[in-house]
Amino acid sequence: MALKNSNPTTTQSWKELTNHFKDIQNINIKDLSKEEHRKEDFSIEFGDLLVDFSKNRITKKTIHLLVELAKEVGLKEAIESQFTGDKINVTEDRAVMHTALRSTSDVPVLVEGKNIKPQIQTALRKIKSFSNKVISGKWKGYTGKSITDIVNIGIGGSDLGPDMIVESLQFYKNQLTTHFVSNIDGDHVSEIIKKLNPETTLFVIVSKTFTTQETITNAETLKNWFLKSATIFDIPKHFVAVSSNLQAVDNFGIDKSNVFPMWDWVGGRFSLWSAVGLSISLSVGFNNYKALLEGAEEMDIHYRNEDFDKNIPVILALISIWYNNFYLAETEAVLPYSQYLKKLPDYLQQAIMESNGKGVDRNGDKVDYQTGTIVWGSTGTNMQHAFMQLVHQGTKLIPADFIGYKQSLYGLTDHHKKLMANYYGQMEALAFGKSKEEVHLELKFSGDEAKINQLLPFKVFEGNRPSNAILFDKLTPRSLGKLVALYEHKIYTQGILWNIYSFDQFGVELGKELAKNLLNKQ
Ligand SMILES: O=P(O)(O)OC[C@H]1O[C@H](O)[C@H](O)[C@@H](O)[C@@H]1O
């Protein structure tokens, strides 16, 4: 079924939202927090995940109207179209099937009339058996030694996803050391080479197209380095590839049996659930990799079936649209209170900004409203000592997602108590601020009245700055899968609401072409 094509700003719901915004734009989160049952009414619990969105400039009416907007633009049908294999990536004439990669149901998913589930299962079995061989030490290098180091060679979606997950699941890691080479900057690969022994290193070349300049250049450099110690007959023991371009992989000299599939119905930035996640499976073992997929599937089922007002990705997408299109907020912060998630903001920048950074609607017309949010962030508590000043007292409205965990992994309870006190403390400070009266009272004992009056304006926190608390019990492969899938569905929801295509990325091409032209002229 084709996606509905309508300018959201011309819908009845948008008109009502515009009027509603005029009525409540000066609403204060502090006043809203006094409402009875505010927390319960503006929270969604889903297994080990609790999303509290009560600290937002929204009322029940806001949510109601936003949900109406989602209905009016055909979100329900759009979600079904995604899950059932319609070619919703219209500009590239492709289905978008990352959800099928993690589906454990027997229901066939047809892409161009062909059930894609069997090939997904075959690929998973291959990932499992290969990972087991390498991790157990049965897979030997050219001198008979077991593998100690994995080098993932890729960029964009073929790097950010696996890198972020491996970093986030460090606690679950096995004895293998995993490296990621992405940048065309030769100093990147050179630094990694310093750490490697060719006899015990496995190279995983990940590129959907197998034409990406950075990846192929890095792969060639690493192959040449490897061949200083080994021969071309040793390549099958040390080089594997993940790609949909079998011819190019063959030309590179990779053994056919060492190729893991990629399909055109999986977008690069949504590909860590495919064999692009091979480095993840090698690093944390296949069972943990599978648990990651299962967590994502849980979120898929929730997204597909839950009513919009209880649907976590939909609600977070709608609230974000409220700020983006009505309050005209330009950016959003993602603030994980876990050092493990330090690469999540980078990963989400590609997922979100490459998907929804579009200025033309599904009709091909230039949009006259804001799309794609700018996302940025870093881990708490470090960022409290860096950029949070601006979020608390600057002139910009920056809605923020605070991601936290009830338990820490190593169980240092003293640390964790302090970490979570900061997690909640920051959200409270943003929402409720500190009034003149409070500041005055605080300063009363510390100086004369003139000094107090001089300092007062600088110490006041306006508050009324929105945040969402995304709280899991514990960081596990499963809960991480759920978290990443949450953001994936938020992206699609927003793309549907903005009437744009979220799955192409033509905007990255021009710079590549120009770089090529410049190279050719040299
Ligand atoms: O996997 P590859 O074909 O090498 O592509 C790697 C990356 O490069 C492109 O420029 C796109 O912007 C990304 O979406 C993609 O993930």
The ligand as an SDF file (V2000), in Angstrom:
LIG
                    3D

 16 16  0  0  0  0  0  0  0  0999 V2000
   27.9720   -0.0220    3.5620 O   0  0  0  0  0  0  0  0  0  0  0  0
   28.4600    0.9440    2.5320 P   0  0  0  0  0  0  0  0  0  0  0  0
   27.8610    0.6770    1.1780 O   0  0  0  0  0  0  0  0  0  0  0  0
   29.9620    0.9710    2.4870 O   0  0  0  0  0  0  0  0  0  0  0  0
   27.9710    2.3760    2.9420 O   0  0  0  0  0  0  0  0  0  0  0  0
   28.4370    3.0390    4.0810 C   0  0  0  0  0  0  0  0  0  0  0  0
   27.7220    4.3520    4.3370 C   0  0  0  0  0  0  0  0  0  0  0  0
   28.0630    5.2810    3.3350 O   0  0  0  0  0  0  0  0  0  0  0  0
   27.1250    6.1130    2.6860 C   0  0  0  0  0  0  0  0  0  0  0  0
   27.7610    7.2970    2.3550 O   0  0  0  0  0  0  0  0  0  0  0  0
   25.8340    6.4110    3.4100 C   0  0  0  0  0  0  0  0  0  0  0  0
   25.7190    7.7470    3.7770 O   0  0  0  0  0  0  0  0  0  0  0  0
   25.6100    5.5690    4.6350 C   0  0  0  0  0  0  0  0  0  0  0  0
   24.2190    5.4210    4.8020 O   0  0  0  0  0  0  0  0  0  0  0  0
   26.2380    4.2060    4.5290 C   0  0  0  0  0  0  0  0  0  0  0  0
   25.9620    3.4870    5.7090 O   0  0  0  0  0  0  0  0  0  0  0  0
  1  2  2  0
  2  3  1  0
  2  4  1  0
  2  5  1  0
  5  6  1  0
  6  7  1  0
  7  8  1  0
  7 15  1  0
  8  9  1  0
  9 10  1  0
  9 11  1  0
 11 12  1  0
 11 13  1  0
 13 14  1  0
 13 15  1  0
 15 16  1  0
M  END
$$$$
